[in-house]
Amino acid sequence: MEQTSTNSNMAFRPRRIALLGTGLMGQPMGLRLLAAGHQLHVWNRTAAKAAMLMQHGAVLASDPAQAVADGEWQAELIITMLDSGPIVAQVLEQAAAAWRKGMCVIDMSSSRQSEALELSARCEANGLAFADAPVSGGVAGAQAGTLAIMVGARSEVFAELEPVLQAMGRPALVGPPGSGQLAKLCNQLIVGGTIQLVAEALLLAQAGGADPAAVRTALRGGFAESRILELHGQRMLERNFIPGGQVKTQAKDMRNIQAAASDAGLQLPATSLIAQLFGELETYRATADHSAALLHLERLNAGLRLGEAVDRLPE
């Protein structure tokens, strides 16, 4: 790959990027790349989800290979933002005929560490660089360009990619390929566990006769303070389960955490319980925001309900 300095005083160089996946997260991430001046060719299984990007200058491709190379167009970077590791592998296979040596694949989806390592090996065998760079921050973070981006890559590859990733958030190199997915799993373990505990705390407050909204306010600023208490606690009080991060994604991440723990020979008892609860919730509220953990907790405690607001759920 051509080396580019990360010094902010250096002249900006727009990059040619193929973005594969323009859904809930991919669309606002693509808008940030366009706003930063990069050229974007995009593909999505449901083409209508790329309409907003096209309005801002992106070119829609009919298939993944066309997004990577089409006539005089040849992407330098291939960014994937898809549902899971197997889908990433499938889509990249469809694009493989358009691969050229010197390109770089950046998988920003959330998948298993083992899947990232397999992709890295395949890219390296074909003369492509690779980085796994999953994100945290939800749709709001994607829209604001404040995502936490956990990057697993060789140091020289990260130096090349860092200026591009900065358009979407705060990239941090956490280790060699595969490390980004491991860091994301650590993130999701804390997120999933904290969402569950916030739901339990608020329902306990109500069941015991306290004002759950006032309890949340009282906890803010103490050791229990967190972005989860701030944002998802408020969502629970408002019963707003329109998705930022979906239950099905959290449930998938919890399963991947268990797989990583098994690979490392670890027993993580709290992880097992949280994975079970999100797995149960996924069977009937898969597309709701993961703060809908409250709904499953209420189902386990028949007759108890947090507040009087009407539930806001995806159609």
C-alpha positions in Angstrom: 0.0 0.0 0.0 1.2 3.6 -0.7 2.3 5.2 2.5 0.6 8.4 3.6 1.6 10.4 6.7 -0.9 10.8 9.4 0.4 14.3 10.2 -2.6 16.7 10.2 -0.4 19.3 8.4 -0.1 17.1 5.3 -2.4 17.8 2.4 -5.6 15.8 2.4 -5.8 13.0 -0.1 -9.2 11.8 -1.1 -9.5 8.0 -1.4 -11.5 5.8 -3.7 -13.6 3.7 -1.4 -16.0 0.8 -2.1 -18.6 0.6 0.8 -20.3 -2.7 1.0 -23.3 -2.5 3.3 -25.3 0.7 3.7 -27.8 -0.2 6.4 -28.5 1.3 9.8 -24.8 2.0 10.5 -23.3 1.9 7.0 -25.4 4.8 5.6 -24.3 7.4 8.2 -20.7 6.2 8.1 -20.8 6.6 4.3 -22.2 10.1 4.6 -19.2 11.0 6.9 -16.8 9.6 4.3 -18.5 11.7 1.6 -18.5 14.8 3.7 -14.7 14.3 4.3 -14.2 14.4 0.5 -13.7 10.8 -0.3 -15.1 9.1 -3.5 -17.6 6.4 -2.8 -19.1 3.5 -4.8 -21.6 1.6 -2.7 -23.5 -1.7 -2.8 -26.3 -2.9 -0.6 -28.5 -6.0 -0.9 -31.5 -3.6 -0.7 -30.5 -0.9 -3.1 -33.1 1.6 -1.7 -31.0 1.9 1.5 -28.3 3.6 -0.5 -30.5 6.3 -1.8 -29.4 8.9 0.8 -25.7 8.3 -0.1 -26.5 8.7 -3.8 -28.1 12.1 -3.1 -24.7 13.1 -1.6 -22.6 11.9 -4.5 -22.1 8.2 -4.1 -22.4 5.9 -7.1 -24.6 2.8 -6.7 -23.2 -0.5 -7.9 -25.3 -3.5 -9.0 -23.1 -6.0 -7.2 -20.1 -6.0 -4.8 -17.5 -6.5 -7.6 -18.8 -3.5 -9.5 -18.4 -1.4 -6.4 -14.8 -2.4 -6.2 -13.9 -2.0 -9.9 -15.9 -0.7 -12.8 -14.3 0.7 -16.0 -11.8 3.4 -14.9 -13.0 3.2 -11.3 -10.8 1.0 -9.0 -11.2 1.3 -5.3 -8.2 1.7 -3.1 -10.1 0.7 0.1 -13.0 -1.8 0.5 -15.1 -1.2 3.6 -17.6 -3.8 4.7 -20.4 -3.0 7.2 -22.6 -6.1 7.2 -24.6 -8.2 9.6 -22.1 -11.0 10.5 -18.8 -12.7 9.6 -20.3 -15.3 7.3 -22.1 -12.6 5.3 -18.9 -10.5 5.1 -17.1 -13.6 3.7 -19.9 -14.2 1.2 -20.0 -10.6 0.0 -16.2 -10.4 -0.3 -16.2 -13.6 -2.3 -18.6 -12.0 -4.7 -16.2 -9.1 -5.0 -13.0 -11.1 -5.3 -12.9 -11.1 -9.1 -12.4 -7.3 -8.8 -9.6 -7.5 -6.3 -6.2 -6.0 -7.2 -2.9 -6.2 -5.4 -2.4 -3.1 -3.2 -6.1 -2.7 -2.2 -7.0 -2.9 1.5 -10.1 -4.6 3.0 -11.4 -2.9 6.1 -14.1 -5.0 7.8 -16.0 -2.7 10.2 -18.7 -5.3 10.9 -18.9 -7.2 14.2 -17.8 -10.8 13.9 -15.7 -13.5 15.5 -12.0 -13.1 15.9 -11.5 -16.4 14.1 -13.4 -15.0 11.1 -11.2 -11.9 11.0 -8.1 -14.1 11.0 -9.4 -16.1 8.1 -10.2 -13.0 6.1 -6.7 -11.6 6.9 -5.0 -14.7 5.7 -7.1 -14.7 2.5 -6.3 -11.0 1.8 -2.6 -11.5 2.4 -2.5 -14.5 0.1 -4.0 -12.3 -2.7 -1.7 -9.3 -2.1 -4.3 -7.2 -0.2 -3.9 -5.5 3.1 -6.4 -6.2 5.8 -7.8 -4.5 9.0 -10.7 -5.5 11.2 -12.1 -2.3 12.6 -15.5 -2.8 14.3 -17.1 0.1 15.9 -19.1 1.2 19.0 -21.3 4.2 19.4 -24.5 3.2 17.6 -26.3 5.2 15.0 -25.9 8.4 16.9 -22.1 8.0 17.0 -22.1 7.1 13.3 -24.1 10.2 12.4 -21.9 12.5 14.6 -18.6 10.9 13.4 -17.7 10.0 17.0 -17.5 6.2 16.8 -15.0 4.3 18.8 -13.1 2.3 16.1 -11.1 -0.7 17.4 -8.5 -1.6 14.8 -6.7 -4.9 14.4 -3.9 -4.4 11.7 -0.3 -4.2 11.0 1.1 -0.9 12.3 2.0 0.3 8.7 -1.5 -0.5 7.5 -3.0 1.4 10.4 -0.9 4.4 9.6 -2.3 4.3 6.1 -5.9 4.0 7.2 -6.0 6.2 10.2 -6.8 9.5 8.3 -9.7 7.8 6.5 -11.1 6.2 9.7 -10.9 9.6 11.5 -13.8 10.8 9.3 -16.0 8.3 11.1 -14.7 8.5 14.7 -11.7 7.8 16.9 -9.6 4.9 15.6 -7.3 3.1 17.9 -4.8 0.3 17.0 -5.4 -2.5 19.6 -3.1 -5.1 18.1 -2.5 -7.3 15.0 -5.4 -8.6 12.7 -8.1 -10.1 14.7 -7.6 -7.9 17.7 -10.2 -5.4 16.6 -12.9 -8.0 16.8 -11.7 -9.1 20.2 -11.8 -5.6 21.5 -15.3 -5.2 20.2 -16.4 -8.3 22.0 -15.0 -6.9 25.2 -17.0 -3.7 24.5 -20.2 -5.7 23.9 -19.7 -7.8 27.0 -19.7 -4.6 29.1 -22.5 -3.0 27.1 -24.8 -6.1 27.2 -24.1 -6.7 30.9 -24.6 -3.1 31.9 -27.9 -2.7 29.9 -29.2 -5.7 31.8 -28.2 -4.4 35.1 -29.6 -0.9 34.4 -33.0 -2.5 33.6 -32.8 -4.6 36.8 -31.9 -1.5 38.9 -34.8 0.6 37.5 -37.3 -2.1 37.9 -36.1 -2.8 41.5 -36.5 0.9 42.2 -40.1 0.9 41.0 -41.0 -2.4 42.7 -39.6 -1.1 46.0 -41.7 2.1 45.9 -39.0 4.6 44.7 -39.3 6.9 41.7 -37.1 5.1 39.1 -36.4 8.3 37.2 -35.3 10.0 40.4 -33.1 7.0 41.3 -31.4 7.2 37.9 -30.8 10.9 38.4 -29.4 10.2 41.9 -27.0 7.6 40.5 -25.6 9.9 37.9 -22.2 11.3 38.8 -21.5 8.4 41.3 -19.6 5.2 40.6 -22.6 3.8 38.8 -22.5 6.5 36.2 -22.1 5.3 32.6 -23.2 6.1 29.0 -25.6 3.1 29.4 -27.2 4.5 32.5 -27.5 7.9 30.7 -28.8 6.9 27.3 -30.3 3.4 27.7 -31.7 4.2 31.2 -33.5 7.2 29.7 -34.7 4.9 26.8 -36.2 2.5 29.3 -37.9 5.3 31.3 -39.4 6.6 28.0 -40.0 3.0 26.8 -38.4 4.0 23.5 -37.2 0.8 21.9 -36.8 2.1 18.3 -33.4 0.7 17.4 -30.0 2.3 17.6 -28.3 -1.1 18.3 -30.6 -4.1 17.8 -31.3 -7.0 20.1 -30.3 -9.5 17.3 -26.9 -7.8 17.0 -26.3 -7.9 20.8 -27.4 -11.5 20.9 -25.0 -12.4 18.1 -22.2 -10.6 19.9 -22.9 -12.4 23.1 -22.6 -15.7 21.2 -19.3 -14.6 19.7 -18.0 -13.6 23.1 -18.8 -17.1 24.3 -16.9 -18.6 21.3 -13.9 -16.4 22.0 -13.9 -17.4 25.7 -14.1 -21.0 24.7 -11.2 -20.6 22.3 -9.2 -19.0 25.1 -10.1 -21.7 27.6 -12.0 -19.2 29.9 -15.2 -19.6 32.0 -17.2 -16.4 32.0 -20.3 -17.1 34.1 -21.9 -13.7 33.9 -21.4 -13.7 30.1 -23.3 -17.0 29.9 -26.3 -15.6 31.7 -26.4 -12.4 29.7 -26.1 -14.4 26.5 -29.0 -16.6 27.6 -31.2 -13.5 28.3 -30.5 -11.7 25.1 -31.0 -15.0 23.2 -34.5 -15.4 24.7 -35.3 -11.8 24.0 -34.2 -12.2 20.4 -36.9 -14.8 19.7 -39.6 -12.2 19.9 -38.0 -8.7 19.8 -35.0 -9.2 17.5 -35.2 -5.8 15.8 -35.9 -3.7 18.9 -33.1 -1.6 20.5 -31.1 -3.7 23.0 -32.5 -1.6 25.8 -35.5 -3.8 25.3 -33.8 -6.1 27.8 -36.2 -4.3 30.1 -39.2 -6.0 28.3 -37.7 -9.5 28.9 -37.1 -8.6 32.5 -40.7 -7.5 32.9 -41.8 -10.8 31.3 -39.9 -12.7 33.9 -41.5 -10.5 36.6 -45.2 -10.7 35.6 -47.3 -7.8 36.8 -44.4 -5.3 37.0 -43.9 -2.6 34.5 -41.6 0.4 34.5 -43.6 3.6 34.2 -46.8 4.4 32.3 -45.4 5.3 28.8 -46.6 3.5 25.7 -44.0 1.2 24.2 -42.3 2.5 21.1 -41.2 -0.5 19.0 -40.1 -1.0 15.4 -42.7 -2.1 13.0 
